[in-house]
Amino acid sequence: MFERDLARVRFPWVAFISQPIGHPDPQIKLIINPAKFQKLYQIWLLENCLRYETRSEDSSRSI
C-alpha cells in the first residue's frame, strides 16, 4: 500500500494536554506515552464514527 493512500490523522494535542490528572474513576487513566495516546485516540474516533453511522441508519429506517 502506498503511503499517499493512507489516511493520516494529526496528533491530537488538545486532547493529549486536556487529559484528566488524578481522576477518581480507575478506568480513566492518564496516558503519558504520545504514541499510545494517538493509537487509542484513533480507535476512539473510529468507534464514534461507527456509532454515528449506526444511529443515522437506524433513524432513516424508522422514517
Backbone bond lengths (Angstrom), bond angles and torsions (degrees), N, CA, C in turn:
res aa  C-N    CA-C-N  psi(-1)  N-CA   C-N-CA  omega(-1)  CA-C   N-CA-C  phi
1 M - - - 1.444 - - 1.528 107.81 -
2 F 1.302 115.64 135.76 1.457 120.36 -179.73 1.517 110.61 -78.62
3 E 1.314 115.39 147.18 1.461 120.58 -177.75 1.520 111.57 -63.99
4 R 1.324 118.00 -31.31 1.465 119.76 -179.50 1.529 112.28 -70.51
5 D 1.341 117.64 -17.40 1.454 122.12 179.32 1.525 112.60 -83.28
6 L 1.324 117.44 -14.38 1.458 121.01 -177.68 1.521 110.47 -82.09
7 A 1.320 116.25 137.25 1.459 120.25 174.43 1.516 108.48 -79.66
8 R 1.308 115.85 127.26 1.454 120.21 -178.13 1.521 108.82 -109.35
9 V 1.310 115.82 131.37 1.457 121.81 176.21 1.519 106.42 -106.32
10 R 1.333 115.77 128.00 1.454 118.94 177.95 1.525 109.70 -65.52
11 F 1.328 114.64 157.28 1.452 118.53 -179.07 1.526 109.61 -66.01
12 P 1.325 117.61 129.90 1.469 121.55 -177.37 1.527 112.04 -80.37
13 W 1.333 116.75 76.87 1.464 121.22 -176.24 1.514 112.85 -59.48
14 V 1.332 116.56 -42.23 1.470 119.59 -176.88 1.528 109.99 -63.73
15 A 1.321 117.35 -44.50 1.467 120.83 179.06 1.530 110.69 -66.28
16 F 1.332 117.02 -38.15 1.464 121.18 -179.64 1.530 110.94 -64.86
17 I 1.335 115.69 -44.66 1.462 119.95 -178.41 1.530 111.78 -73.81
18 S 1.341 117.20 -27.28 1.469 121.37 -175.81 1.525 114.05 -88.64
19 Q 1.320 117.96 13.45 1.459 120.25 179.63 1.531 110.92 -64.29
20 P 1.328 116.36 142.15 1.472 118.14 178.18 1.533 110.64 -71.73
21 I 1.315 115.62 137.85 1.465 121.62 178.78 1.526 107.89 -106.38
22 G 1.312 117.31 126.30 1.454 121.73 178.39 1.524 113.16 68.28
23 H 1.314 116.85 39.97 1.468 120.79 179.78 1.528 109.51 -69.25
24 P 1.355 118.18 138.77 1.465 119.87 -177.52 1.530 113.69 -68.64
25 D 1.334 118.18 -22.34 1.467 121.30 178.99 1.534 108.54 -78.49
26 P 1.336 118.28 120.18 1.471 119.75 -176.90 1.533 113.75 -67.14
27 Q 1.343 118.59 -16.40 1.461 120.61 179.43 1.530 111.58 -78.68
28 I 1.312 117.72 -20.17 1.463 122.00 178.91 1.521 108.12 -95.81
29 K 1.331 115.76 110.01 1.461 120.59 -175.76 1.520 110.12 -119.00
30 L 1.304 115.20 149.68 1.453 122.03 174.92 1.522 108.17 -77.08
31 I 1.325 117.19 127.20 1.464 121.80 178.62 1.522 107.72 -107.22
32 I 1.312 116.16 112.71 1.459 121.41 -175.81 1.531 111.54 -89.04
33 N 1.313 117.80 -30.45 1.459 122.18 -179.12 1.540 109.20 -73.58
34 P 1.343 118.69 114.30 1.466 121.01 -177.64 1.527 113.90 -61.99
35 A 1.331 118.01 -36.05 1.460 120.53 179.97 1.530 110.77 -65.83
36 K 1.310 116.44 -42.99 1.464 120.86 178.06 1.532 110.36 -65.47
37 F 1.335 116.39 -40.98 1.458 120.11 179.58 1.524 110.41 -62.56
38 Q 1.331 117.38 -44.01 1.462 120.25 -179.35 1.524 111.26 -62.91
39 K 1.326 116.96 -41.12 1.462 120.47 179.68 1.528 110.51 -63.89
40 L 1.328 117.68 -45.57 1.464 120.99 179.03 1.522 111.42 -66.82
41 Y 1.332 117.59 -35.05 1.450 121.79 178.84 1.529 110.59 -66.34
42 Q 1.341 117.34 -40.98 1.461 120.63 177.45 1.524 110.98 -63.78
43 I 1.325 117.51 -39.40 1.461 121.19 176.71 1.520 109.93 -63.16
44 W 1.340 116.63 -43.04 1.453 121.43 178.68 1.536 110.72 -61.40
45 L 1.338 117.55 -41.93 1.461 120.92 178.52 1.527 111.24 -63.14
46 L 1.324 117.22 -44.10 1.460 120.64 179.16 1.527 111.73 -63.67
47 E 1.332 116.71 -40.34 1.462 120.16 177.67 1.525 110.98 -63.12
48 N 1.334 117.32 -41.19 1.461 120.59 178.78 1.526 111.58 -66.32
49 C 1.328 117.60 -39.30 1.465 120.74 177.35 1.524 110.59 -63.10
50 L 1.318 116.52 -43.50 1.460 120.74 178.87 1.525 110.94 -64.26
51 R 1.332 116.71 -42.41 1.462 121.24 178.18 1.533 110.71 -62.18
52 Y 1.339 117.07 -42.37 1.459 121.76 179.69 1.527 110.40 -65.29
53 E 1.335 116.97 -42.67 1.458 121.30 -179.99 1.523 110.56 -64.73
54 T 1.316 117.67 -41.08 1.464 121.79 179.32 1.518 110.40 -63.79
55 R 1.345 117.19 -42.43 1.467 120.64 177.87 1.515 111.64 -62.93
56 S 1.333 117.24 -41.72 1.461 119.72 -178.58 1.529 110.77 -68.11
57 E 1.334 117.67 -35.05 1.472 119.77 176.90 1.530 110.07 -68.65
58 D 1.336 117.99 -40.21 1.455 121.12 178.91 1.527 111.55 -64.59
59 S 1.324 117.70 -39.72 1.458 120.64 -179.01 1.529 110.57 -71.41
60 S 1.330 118.38 -32.42 1.462 119.83 179.16 1.528 111.40 -73.53
61 R 1.317 117.76 -26.36 1.469 121.01 177.36 1.522 111.59 -74.68
62 S 1.330 116.57 -31.76 1.453 119.30 -176.09 1.521 112.42 -78.86
63 I 1.331 117.64 -12.51 1.470 119.84 -179.70 1.506 110.71 -79.52
